[in-house]
Amino acid sequence: MPIFLLTAVMLTALVPGSAFASNSNLELLDLTQTGIGFFCIAAFVVAYAVVIGEEYIGLRKSKPVIVAAGLMWALIGYTYSQNGLGEQAEAAVRHNLTEYGELFLFLLVAMTYINTMNERLTFDALRSWLVRKGYSYRALFWITGLLAFFISPWADNLTTALVMCAVVLAVGKDAPKFIGVGCINIVVAANAGGVFSPFGDITTLMVWQKGLIDFWGFFALFIPGVINFIVPAACMHFAVPTGTPPLNTHVVKTKRGAKRVIALFVLTIAMAVSFHSILHLPPVLGMMTGLGFLQMFSFYLAKTHAQDLPLIVEFSSDGIASDNVPFDIFRKIASADWDTLLFFYGVILCVGALGFIGYLALASTALYGTLGASTTNIIIGIISAIIDNIPLMFAVLSMQPDMSLGQWLLVTLTAGVGGSLLSIGSAAGVALMGQARGHYTFFSHLKWSWAIALGYAASIAAHFWINAETFTQAAGH
């Protein structure tokens, strides 16, 4: 994202400034060539630099962007108030808060369901089943990759990657080379699988909620996503050790109600799609209704808790005996990834402020107007290997470039899979570097970046070929 903003700053010297600019019948100040505008850019760049250094500094990523957002909007609000235009700034902030509120509630419900399925040992049972099957290393390499690819469209790619990595670690204790390539394969597969579903990644969710691509429209990216996964996996196949890991007979069974929780999650997704596509209402209404169903089911689990007492007691990280207390849905809500949820608040407000100042319009002209949509969208994917794809996609959505459906599908594809080029380019990669520390590293991933880049290029080529007709269709519905 800073690259976009720095480009805009350089262009301000070439763009004649006007005292006011008109947008949606509102009188807006042009602050792109003022000290306030430059301060806001600097504040966001510094905040995001701290975010990138989170692993080394130890400061959670939500904190610097929230502070930056507050400072930026305070300066904007003061400037607009001094010019008698305070209502315009207030309306812009409320618009950004509405966008964040929908995304926040949607993700909170999804995280709660994932946490509940995790508590019911759904993912542990899947891992145990795979480990017991006695597959060879090469078979497990493809099985974990395929499962990551097909699970991530419905669960988030981070959870999917962590579950599959646990399988790789469990069976690869005696084969460290298998752990390294297995983790790379999982990261690529989880990111590739997330692009053909609105629920697979935050970026696809944002595009869907904007109404630029309908629910079924994302499935046009299925084959490009498959190619993005298959090409590097085929290149890495022969680096996977031969042989079979020692058999592990440990069995993990799901807790009572696990299957019904999965069924409720499927129902919730169906309601979100129906609310959006059939009723033309925000999909978050369907998600929140699904959360209500899960809360009702949690009440049933709590009331019938006596049936769980014969189970073996397991202690969680906070020392609570999970099977000695009734199931509490609010404990699952509380264990959502609040740092990530608050990070989205900071990013959306920061990028919204820069757009309100006028920098995103300049960046849109410089990139989409000069380089063209295809080149710009491909570059966005490459940049997402270094910079989080969420602010990148939100910036593109805020720019509102006039693009065909095919171009919106292209930027959705590139922003989703571009992060696979480096281990730090996606949440899945960063998480696995911690989970498989010493086996999966930045440099072990970098060793195969050439193969991942081949998959990136091949998936883009496949999209241009297979979905050629979408480049003449208007986005939205």
C-alpha positions in Angstrom: 0.0 0.0 0.0 2.7 2.6 0.8 3.9 2.2 -2.8 0.5 3.4 -4.1 0.6 6.3 -1.7 4.2 7.3 -2.5 3.2 7.2 -6.2 0.4 9.6 -5.5 2.6 11.9 -3.5 5.0 12.2 -6.4 2.2 13.0 -8.8 0.8 15.8 -6.7 3.6 18.1 -8.0 2.2 17.5 -11.5 -1.5 17.8 -10.8 -2.9 21.3 -10.5 -4.7 21.7 -7.2 -8.1 23.2 -6.8 -9.6 24.6 -3.6 -12.5 22.3 -3.8 -13.5 19.1 -5.6 -16.9 17.8 -6.1 -17.8 14.2 -5.3 -21.3 12.8 -5.0 -22.7 16.3 -4.8 -20.6 17.0 -1.7 -18.2 19.9 -1.5 -14.8 18.4 -0.6 -11.5 20.1 0.2 -8.6 19.1 -1.9 -5.9 18.4 0.8 -3.5 16.5 -1.5 -0.9 19.3 -1.6 -1.2 20.4 2.0 0.9 19.6 5.1 -2.1 17.8 6.5 -2.2 15.5 3.5 1.5 14.7 3.7 1.2 14.1 7.5 -1.6 11.6 6.9 0.5 9.7 4.4 3.5 9.7 6.7 1.4 8.5 9.6 0.0 5.6 7.7 3.4 4.6 6.3 5.0 4.7 9.7 2.0 2.7 11.2 2.2 0.1 8.5 6.0 -0.2 8.9 5.3 -1.1 12.6 2.8 -3.6 11.4 5.3 -5.3 9.1 7.8 -5.4 12.0 5.2 -6.9 14.4 7.1 -10.2 14.7 10.3 -8.4 15.8 8.9 -5.5 17.8 6.2 -7.5 19.6 3.6 -4.8 19.2 0.2 -6.1 18.0 -0.7 -5.0 14.5 -4.0 -3.4 15.4 -2.4 -0.8 17.8 -0.4 1.4 15.4 -3.2 1.6 12.7 -5.9 2.5 15.2 -3.7 5.4 16.5 -2.9 6.5 12.9 -6.6 6.4 12.0 -7.5 8.6 14.9 -4.8 11.2 14.2 -5.6 11.3 10.5 -9.4 11.8 10.9 -8.8 14.3 13.8 -6.8 16.5 11.4 -9.3 16.1 8.6 -12.2 16.9 10.9 -10.5 20.0 12.3 -9.7 21.3 8.8 -13.2 20.7 7.5 -14.7 22.3 10.6 -12.6 25.4 10.1 -14.0 25.6 6.6 -17.6 25.1 7.7 -17.8 21.6 6.2 -17.8 19.4 9.3 -20.8 17.5 8.2 -19.0 16.1 5.1 -16.2 14.7 7.2 -18.7 13.2 9.6 -20.6 11.6 6.8 -17.4 10.1 5.4 -16.4 8.6 8.7 -19.9 7.1 9.3 -19.7 5.6 5.8 -16.4 3.9 6.6 -17.7 2.7 10.0 -20.7 1.1 8.2 -18.4 -0.8 5.9 -16.3 -1.9 8.8 -19.3 -2.9 10.9 -20.6 -5.2 8.2 -17.2 -6.8 7.8 -16.6 -7.0 11.5 -19.9 -8.8 12.3 -19.5 -11.2 9.3 -16.0 -12.2 10.4 -17.0 -12.5 14.0 -19.7 -15.0 13.2 -17.3 -17.0 11.0 -14.6 -17.0 13.7 -17.1 -18.1 16.3 -18.1 -21.1 14.2 -14.5 -22.0 13.5 -13.7 -21.8 17.2 -16.7 -23.9 18.1 -15.8 -26.6 15.6 -12.3 -26.5 17.0 -13.6 -26.9 20.6 -15.7 -29.8 19.4 -12.5 -31.4 18.2 -13.6 -31.4 14.6 -10.2 -30.5 13.2 -8.3 -32.7 15.6 -10.4 -35.7 14.5 -9.6 -35.0 10.9 -5.9 -34.8 11.7 -6.1 -38.1 13.7 -7.9 -39.8 10.8 -5.3 -38.8 8.3 -2.3 -39.8 10.5 -3.8 -43.3 11.1 -4.3 -44.1 7.4 -0.6 -45.0 6.7 -0.2 -42.9 3.5 3.2 -42.4 2.0 5.0 -39.0 2.3 4.2 -38.2 -1.3 0.6 -39.2 -0.9 0.3 -37.1 2.2 1.9 -34.2 0.4 -1.0 -34.2 -2.2 -3.7 -35.1 0.3 -2.9 -32.2 2.7 -2.6 -29.9 -0.3 -5.9 -30.9 -1.8 -7.7 -30.7 1.6 -6.2 -27.2 2.2 -7.4 -26.2 -1.3 -11.0 -27.4 -0.8 -11.4 -26.5 2.9 -10.1 -22.9 2.7 -13.0 -21.6 0.5 -15.4 -22.3 3.5 -13.1 -22.0 6.5 -10.5 -19.2 6.6 -7.2 -20.1 5.0 -5.3 -19.5 8.3 -7.3 -22.2 10.2 -7.0 -24.5 7.2 -3.3 -24.1 7.0 -2.8 -24.7 10.7 -4.8 -27.9 10.7 -3.0 -29.3 7.7 0.4 -28.3 9.1 -0.5 -30.2 12.3 -0.9 -33.3 10.1 2.5 -32.7 8.4 4.3 -32.2 11.7 2.7 -35.3 13.2 3.8 -37.6 10.3 7.1 -35.8 9.4 8.9 -36.1 12.7 11.5 -38.3 11.1 11.6 -36.5 7.7 12.3 -32.8 8.1 12.5 -32.3 4.3 8.9 -33.4 4.1 7.8 -30.8 6.6 9.4 -28.0 4.7 7.9 -28.7 1.3 4.6 -29.9 2.8 4.2 -26.5 4.6 4.9 -24.6 1.3 2.4 -26.7 -0.5 -0.2 -26.0 2.2 0.3 -22.3 2.1 0.0 -22.2 -1.7 -3.1 -24.5 -1.7 -4.9 -22.6 1.1 -4.4 -19.2 -0.6 -5.3 -20.6 -4.1 -8.5 -22.3 -2.7 -9.7 -19.1 -1.1 -10.1 -17.2 -4.4 -13.1 -19.0 -5.8 -15.4 -18.4 -2.8 -16.6 -15.2 -1.1 -15.8 -16.9 2.2 -12.2 -18.0 1.3 -10.4 -14.7 2.0 -11.1 -11.3 3.4 -10.5 -9.8 0.0 -13.0 -11.9 -1.7 -15.5 -11.1 1.0 -15.0 -7.4 0.5 -15.5 -7.7 -3.3 -18.7 -9.8 -2.8 -20.1 -7.4 -0.2 -19.5 -4.5 -2.6 -21.7 -6.3 -5.2 -19.0 -6.3 -7.9 -19.1 -10.1 -8.3 -22.1 -12.3 -7.3 -21.7 -15.5 -5.3 -21.5 -17.8 -8.2 -19.3 -15.5 -10.2 -16.3 -16.3 -8.0 -16.4 -19.9 -9.3 -15.0 -18.6 -12.6 -11.7 -18.6 -10.7 -11.9 -22.3 -9.8 -9.7 -23.5 -12.6 -7.2 -20.7 -12.3 -7.0 -21.4 -8.6 -6.4 -25.1 -9.3 -3.6 -24.3 -11.7 -2.1 -21.9 -9.2 -1.9 -24.8 -6.7 -1.0 -27.7 -9.1 1.9 -26.1 -10.9 4.2 -25.5 -7.9 3.0 -28.7 -6.3 4.1 -30.7 -9.4 7.5 -28.9 -9.3 7.9 -29.8 -5.6 6.7 -33.4 -5.9 10.1 -34.9 -6.6 11.6 -33.1 -3.6 9.2 -35.0 -1.3 10.9 -38.0 0.4 9.8 -41.4 -0.6 8.7 -44.0 1.9 6.0 -44.1 4.6 6.0 -42.5 8.0 5.6 -44.7 11.1 2.0 -45.7 11.8 0.2 -43.8 14.5 -2.9 -45.5 15.9 -4.0 -42.6 18.3 -7.7 -41.9 17.8 -9.4 -38.6 18.4 -13.2 -38.5 18.5 -15.3 -35.4 18.0 -17.4 -34.1 21.0 -21.1 -34.3 21.1 -22.8 -32.0 18.7 -19.8 -31.5 16.3 -21.7 -32.6 13.2 -24.7 -30.4 14.1 -22.4 -27.4 14.4 -21.0 -28.2 10.9 -24.5 -28.4 9.6 -25.4 -25.1 11.2 -22.4 -23.5 9.7 -23.4 -24.7 6.2 -26.9 -23.4 6.9 -25.5 -20.0 8.0 -23.5 -19.7 4.8 -26.6 -20.6 2.7 -28.6 -17.9 4.6 -25.8 -15.3 4.0 -25.9 -16.0 0.3 -29.7 -16.0 0.2 -30.0 -12.7 2.0 -27.6 -11.2 -0.4 -28.7 -12.8 -3.7 -32.5 -13.3 -3.2 -33.6 -10.7 -0.7 -31.0 -8.1 -1.7 -30.1 -7.5 1.9 -26.6 -7.3 3.4 -25.2 -10.9 3.8 -24.2 -10.1 7.4 -27.9 -10.4 8.4 -27.8 -14.1 7.3 -24.6 -14.6 9.2 -26.0 -13.0 12.4 -29.1 -15.2 12.1 -26.9 -18.2 11.9 -25.1 -17.0 15.0 -28.4 -16.9 16.8 -29.0 -20.5 15.8 -25.6 -21.5 17.2 -26.4 -19.7 20.4 -29.7 -21.6 20.7 -27.8 -24.9 20.1 -25.2 -23.9 22.7 -28.0 -23.5 25.2 -29.1 -27.1 24.4 -25.5 -28.3 24.9 -25.3 -26.5 28.2 -28.6 -27.9 29.5 -27.7 -31.5 28.5 -24.1 -31.1 29.8 -24.6 -34.2 32.0 -24.1 -36.4 28.9 -20.6 -35.1 28.6 -19.4 -35.8 32.1 -18.1 -39.4 31.4 -15.7 -37.9 28.8 -12.0 -37.6 29.6 -11.3 -34.2 31.0 -9.0 -32.0 28.9 -7.5 -28.8 30.2 -7.2 -25.8 27.9 -4.3 -23.3 27.9 -6.0 -21.1 30.5 -6.3 -24.0 32.9 -10.1 -24.5 32.5 -11.3 -28.1 32.4 -13.2 -28.0 29.1 -15.4 -31.0 29.9 -16.2 -30.0 33.5 -18.1 -26.9 32.5 -21.1 -26.5 30.3 -20.4 -25.3 26.7 -20.5 -21.5 26.6 -20.9 -19.9 23.2 -19.8 -16.5 24.6 -16.4 -18.0 25.5 -16.0 -18.9 21.8 -17.0 -15.4 20.8 -14.5 -14.0 23.2 -11.7 -16.2 21.8 -12.1 -14.6 18.3 -9.0 -13.0 16.8 -9.7 -9.6 18.1 -6.3 -8.2 17.1 -7.2 -9.0 13.5 -10.7 -7.6 13.8 -9.4 -4.3 15.2 -6.6 -4.2 12.6 -9.4 -4.1 9.9 -10.9 -1.1 11.7 -7.6 0.8 11.6 -6.9 -0.1 8.0 -10.4 0.8 6.7 -10.4 4.1 8.5 -6.8 4.9 7.4 -7.4 4.1 3.8 -10.8 5.8 3.9 -9.0 9.0 5.2 -6.5 8.9 2.4 -9.3 8.4 -0.1 -11.3 11.3 1.4 -8.2 13.6 1.1 -7.9 12.6 -2.6 -4.8 10.5 -2.8 -6.5 7.3 -4.0 -8.1 9.2 -6.9 -4.6 10.3 -7.9 -3.2 6.8 -7.5 -6.0 5.3 -9.5 -5.3 7.8 -12.4 -1.5 7.0 -12.2 -1.9 3.3 -12.1 -5.1 2.2 -13.9 -5.1 5.3 -16.2 -1.4 5.0 -17.2 -0.5 1.3 -16.9 -3.9 -0.1 -17.7 -6.1 -2.4 -15.6 -4.4 -5.8 -16.5 -0.9 -4.6 -15.7 -2.0 -2.8 -12.5 -4.0 -5.8 -11.2 -1.1 -8.2 -11.8 1.3 -5.8 -10.0 -1.1 -5.6 -7.1 -0.8 -9.4 -6.7 3.0 -9.2 -6.6 3.0 -6.3 -4.1 0.7 -8.4 -1.9 3.6 -10.8 -1.3 5.2 -8.0 0.8 2.2 -5.9 1.9 -1.0 -7.4 3.4 -3.6 -7.9 0.6 -6.4 -6.4 2.8 -5.4 -2.7 2.6 -4.4 -3.3 -1.0 -7.9 -4.5 -1.9 -9.7 -2.0 0.2 -7.6 0.7 -1.6 -8.7 -0.7 -5.0 -12.3 -0.8 -3.9 -12.0 2.8 -2.7 -10.5 3.9 -6.0 -13.5 2.5 -7.8 -11.7 2.1 -11.1 -14.1 1.5 -14.1 -13.3 -2.2 -14.8 -15.0 -5.1 -16.4 -16.1 -8.2 -14.5 -13.0 -10.0 -15.9 -10.7 -7.4 -14.4 -12.4 -7.5 -11.0 -12.0 -11.3 -11.1 -8.3 -10.8 -12.1 -7.5 -8.5 -9.1 -9.4 -10.9 -6.8 -7.2 -13.7 -8.1 -3.9 -11.9 -7.9 -4.6 -10.3 -4.5 -5.5 -13.8 -3.2 -2.7 -15.9 -4.5 0.1 -13.3 -4.8 0.9 -13.6 -1.1 2.1 -17.1 -1.7 5.2 -15.8 -3.5 6.8 -15.2 -0.1 6.3 -16.8 3.3 5.5 -13.4 4.8 2.9 -12.6 2.1 -0.1 -14.3 3.8 -1.4 -15.0 7.3 -1.1 -18.7 6.5 2.6 -18.4 5.7 3.4 -16.3 8.8 1.5 -18.7 11.1 3.2 -21.8 9.7 6.7 -20.2 10.2 5.8 -20.2 13.9 4.1 -23.6 14.0 6.8 -25.4 12.1 9.7 -23.3 13.4 13.1 -24.4 12.1 11.5 -26.6 9.3 9.5 -24.0 7.4 11.3 -20.7 7.1 11.4 -17.6 4.9 14.4 -18.9 3.0 13.0 -22.5 2.6 9.9 -20.9 1.0 12.1 -18.5 -1.1 13.9 -21.5 -2.5 10.6 -22.5 -4.3 9.4 -19.0 -5.1 10.3 -19.6 -8.8 7.8 -22.5 -8.9 5.1 -20.5 -7.2 5.7 -17.6 -9.6 5.2 -20.1 -12.5 1.9 -21.0 -10.9 1.0 -17.3 -10.5 1.7 -16.6 -14.2 -0.1 -19.8 -15.3 -3.2 -19.0 -13.3 -3.4 -15.5 -14.8 -3.0 -16.9 -18.3 -5.7 -19.4 -17.6 -8.1 -16.7 -16.4 -7.5 -14.6 -19.6 -8.2 -17.7 -21.7 -11.0 -19.5 -19.9 -12.9 -16.3 -18.7 -12.3 -14.2 -21.8 -15.9 -13.3 -22.2 -16.0 -11.7 -18.7 -13.7 -9.0 -19.9 -16.5 -7.6 -21.9 -19.1 -7.8 -19.1 -19.9 -5.0 -16.7 -19.2 -5.7 -13.0 -22.0 -5.7 -10.5 -25.5 -7.1 -10.7 
